[in-house]
Amino acid sequence: MISAIRSSLTVKKQPLPGDLAIWIFILAELGVFSIFFVSYAFVRLNNLEMFAEGYHHLNRVAGLINTIALITSSYFVVRAVIAIKAGNNKNCVFWLRLALITASIYVGVKGWEYSEAFEAGYSLHTNTFYMFYFLLTFFHFAHVLLGMVILWVVAKKTKQGDYSKEDHSGIESGASYWHMVDLLWIVLFPLVYVIH
């Protein structure tokens, strides 16, 4: 009886998905973004009026659309990982392509949002709020673009048969990176667009 209870309480250790190198990279990126987020929060506390004014000029609908696009894209990446683990390369490629399409929505909306801001005369030099807004969102935007390249390469390699049910570490690595990008936006969106 006691051994049955012990075995049910024993947590099975699962290895991290993907390669160790991607996790070192992810931790480094999370560290950099954490410094940005803490700096933003600290400076905001000392410049409440400026940040409140800047907040009112942001397009929160665009931010919400981008949030939905990235969360949806992450869901499609999860489906791709499930498909490759089931040995279904064709479905894996299908889900990865859908992830890329929804990520493209983010890129298009963010590009339009930047265009609107520049046309209204806002830039890195407008004030401290806009400096942070452009630095944080553009740094994240660059990570989205890199993530899309990774997903495209993974989809191409999957279509060529380079990944299988038994060997899919590359897909898990790409998925882990993509989920990090999504997680960062989930922190960035309320921090910049919602909390005022």
C-alpha positions as CSV (number, residue, x, y, z in Angstrom):
1,M,0.0,0.0,0.0
2,I,2.7,2.5,1.0
3,S,4.8,1.6,-2.1
4,A,1.7,2.2,-4.3
5,I,1.2,5.7,-2.7
6,R,4.9,6.5,-3.2
7,S,4.9,5.5,-6.8
8,S,1.8,7.6,-7.4
9,L,3.4,10.6,-5.8
10,T,6.7,10.2,-7.6
11,V,7.0,12.8,-10.3
12,K,8.2,11.4,-13.6
13,K,11.1,13.6,-14.8
14,Q,10.6,14.7,-18.3
15,P,13.5,16.0,-20.3
16,L,13.2,19.5,-21.6
17,P,11.8,19.6,-25.2
18,G,14.3,20.3,-27.8
19,D,18.0,20.9,-27.5
20,L,19.8,22.2,-24.4
21,A,21.3,25.0,-26.5
22,I,17.9,26.5,-27.3
23,W,17.1,26.6,-23.6
24,I,20.3,28.4,-22.8
25,F,19.4,30.9,-25.5
26,I,15.8,31.3,-24.2
27,L,17.0,31.9,-20.7
28,A,19.4,34.6,-22.0
29,E,16.7,36.3,-24.0
30,L,14.3,36.1,-21.0
31,G,17.0,37.8,-18.9
32,V,17.5,40.6,-21.4
33,F,13.7,41.2,-21.7
34,S,13.4,41.1,-17.9
35,I,15.9,43.9,-17.6
36,F,13.9,45.9,-20.2
37,F,10.6,45.2,-18.4
38,V,12.0,46.2,-15.0
39,S,13.6,49.4,-16.4
40,Y,10.3,50.3,-18.1
41,A,8.3,49.8,-14.9
42,F,10.9,51.8,-12.9
43,V,11.0,54.7,-15.3
44,R,7.2,54.7,-15.7
45,L,6.8,55.1,-11.9
46,N,8.9,58.3,-12.1
47,N,7.1,59.7,-15.2
48,L,3.4,58.8,-14.7
49,E,2.0,61.7,-16.6
50,M,4.2,61.2,-19.7
51,F,3.5,57.5,-19.8
52,A,-0.2,58.0,-19.3
53,E,-0.2,60.5,-22.2
54,G,1.7,58.1,-24.4
55,Y,-0.5,55.2,-23.5
56,H,-3.6,57.1,-24.8
57,H,-2.0,57.4,-28.3
58,L,-1.4,53.6,-28.7
59,N,-3.7,51.5,-30.8
60,R,-4.9,49.0,-28.2
61,V,-7.1,47.2,-30.8
62,A,-3.9,46.5,-32.9
63,G,-2.2,45.3,-29.7
64,L,-5.2,43.0,-29.0
65,I,-5.2,41.6,-32.6
66,N,-1.5,40.9,-32.3
67,T,-2.1,39.1,-29.0
68,I,-4.7,36.9,-30.5
69,A,-2.5,36.3,-33.6
70,L,0.4,35.2,-31.5
71,I,-1.6,33.0,-29.1
72,T,-3.3,31.4,-32.1
73,S,0.0,30.8,-33.8
74,S,1.4,29.2,-30.6
75,Y,-1.6,26.9,-30.6
76,F,-0.8,25.8,-34.2
77,V,2.8,25.1,-33.2
78,V,1.5,22.9,-30.3
79,R,-0.6,21.0,-32.9
80,A,2.5,20.6,-35.1
81,V,4.5,19.1,-32.2
82,I,1.6,16.7,-31.4
83,A,1.4,15.7,-35.1
84,I,5.1,14.9,-35.4
85,K,5.0,12.9,-32.2
86,A,2.2,10.9,-33.8
87,G,4.4,10.4,-36.8
88,N,2.3,12.6,-39.1
89,N,4.8,14.8,-40.9
90,K,2.1,16.1,-43.4
91,N,-0.1,17.4,-40.5
92,C,3.0,18.8,-38.8
93,V,3.8,20.9,-41.9
94,F,0.2,22.0,-42.2
95,W,0.1,23.3,-38.6
96,L,3.5,25.0,-39.0
97,R,2.2,26.8,-42.1
98,L,-0.9,27.9,-40.3
99,A,1.4,29.2,-37.5
100,L,3.4,31.2,-40.0
101,I,0.2,32.6,-41.6
102,T,-1.1,33.8,-38.2
103,A,2.4,35.2,-37.3
104,S,2.2,37.1,-40.6
105,I,-0.9,38.8,-39.2
106,Y,1.2,40.1,-36.3
107,V,3.9,41.3,-38.6
108,G,1.4,43.2,-40.8
109,V,-0.5,44.8,-38.0
110,K,2.7,45.8,-36.1
111,G,4.1,47.3,-39.3
112,W,0.8,49.3,-39.8
113,E,0.9,50.4,-36.2
114,Y,4.5,51.6,-36.6
115,S,3.5,53.4,-39.8
116,E,0.7,55.2,-37.9
117,A,2.9,56.2,-35.1
118,F,5.6,57.6,-37.5
119,E,3.0,59.5,-39.5
120,A,1.7,61.1,-36.3
121,G,5.2,62.3,-35.6
122,Y,6.2,59.8,-32.9
123,S,9.7,58.3,-32.8
124,L,12.4,57.1,-30.4
125,H,13.3,60.7,-29.8
126,T,9.7,62.0,-28.9
127,N,10.1,61.2,-25.2
128,T,11.0,58.5,-22.8
129,F,7.7,56.7,-23.2
130,Y,8.1,56.4,-27.0
131,M,11.7,55.4,-26.6
132,F,10.7,52.5,-24.5
133,Y,7.7,51.7,-26.7
134,F,9.7,51.5,-29.8
135,L,12.7,49.7,-28.2
136,L,10.6,47.1,-26.5
137,T,8.2,46.4,-29.3
138,F,10.8,46.5,-32.1
139,F,13.1,44.1,-30.1
140,H,10.1,41.8,-29.8
141,F,9.2,42.3,-33.4
142,A,12.8,41.2,-34.4
143,H,12.3,38.0,-32.3
144,V,9.0,37.3,-34.1
145,L,10.8,37.6,-37.4
146,L,13.5,35.3,-36.3
147,G,10.9,32.8,-34.9
148,M,9.1,32.8,-38.3
149,V,12.4,32.0,-40.0
150,I,12.9,29.1,-37.6
151,L,9.4,27.8,-38.1
152,W,9.8,28.1,-41.9
153,V,13.1,26.1,-41.8
154,V,11.5,23.5,-39.4
155,A,8.5,23.1,-41.8
156,K,10.8,22.7,-44.8
157,K,12.9,20.1,-43.0
158,T,9.8,18.3,-41.8
159,K,8.4,18.2,-45.4
160,Q,11.7,16.7,-46.6
161,G,11.5,14.0,-44.0
162,D,14.3,15.2,-41.7
163,Y,12.1,14.8,-38.6
164,S,10.1,11.8,-37.5
165,K,8.2,10.4,-34.6
166,E,11.5,9.2,-33.1
167,D,13.6,12.2,-34.0
168,H,11.9,15.6,-33.6
169,S,14.2,17.6,-31.3
170,G,14.5,20.3,-34.0
171,I,10.8,20.9,-34.1
172,E,10.6,21.0,-30.3
173,S,13.5,23.5,-30.2
174,G,11.7,25.7,-32.7
175,A,8.4,25.4,-30.8
176,S,10.1,26.3,-27.5
177,Y,11.6,29.4,-29.1
178,W,8.2,30.4,-30.6
179,H,6.4,29.9,-27.2
180,M,9.0,32.2,-25.6
181,V,8.2,34.9,-28.2
182,D,4.5,34.5,-27.4
183,L,5.1,34.6,-23.6
184,L,7.1,37.8,-24.0
185,W,4.2,39.4,-25.9
186,I,1.8,38.3,-23.2
187,V,3.9,40.3,-20.7
188,L,4.6,43.2,-23.1
189,F,1.0,43.8,-24.2
190,P,-0.5,44.5,-20.7
191,L,2.7,46.3,-19.6
192,V,2.7,48.8,-22.4
193,Y,-0.9,48.8,-23.8
194,V,-3.2,48.1,-20.9
195,I,-1.7,49.2,-17.5
196,H,-1.8,52.9,-17.2
